[in-house]
Amino acid sequence: MTVGLLTIGEVVKRSGVAASALRFYEDRGLIASEMRAGSGHRRYARSVLRRIAFIVFAQRIGLSLDDIGAELAKLPDGRIPTANDWSRLSKPWGAQIDRRIAELQRLKEGLTRCIGCGCLSLGHCALVNRDDRAAALGAGPRYWLAGRPTDR
């Protein structure tokens, strides 16, 4: 191993992310290999592990790869990002995580009663969705997608 640089296999082992995903992230400009040895093998700076962790966490909370790329572009050029840099990027995620928790809670509640599809096939739906008011909101499980109806 070249000092300070990791092979793609080492990055896979340390990050838990498949080599194909690493190549994809590199193609998207989310990570970069520092150099390619004469054999054409990728080599990565150790700091790429934090970028990969950031990508994985960001994906888990629902950010798109385009959003992740925009966030990563805010990191400083020419130096390895510090803990403060990473904290600054991830701080706004608290509200997004809270929204996701609320959405999952609504889904859990919906599964115990009904999916809220507006089909009028259940007694509960006839009460919550009298005269199929959900249809005016659009297709699909409107009460789940748009929140609870305010006019029952």
Number of C-alpha atoms within 10 A of each C-alpha: 8 9 6 10 19 22 18 19 13 16 22 17 12 12 17 13 14 14 15 11 11 20 17 13 17 13 11 13 12 22 22 18 18 13 13 12 10 6 6 8 11 17 22 21 18 16 15 20 18 15 18 19 14 18 21 16 14 18 14 11 15 13 17 13 15 11 13 18 17 12 18 18 12 11 16 11 8 6 8 14 14 11 9 9 13 16 10 12 14 14 9 10 13 11 10 13 14 11 13 14 13 13 16 13 12 17 18 13 13 16 11 8 12 16 19 25 20 25 15 17 9 13 9 13 19 14 12 21 21 14 12 16 15 21 15 8 14 11 11 15 19 20 20 19 15 11 14 13 14 7 8 9
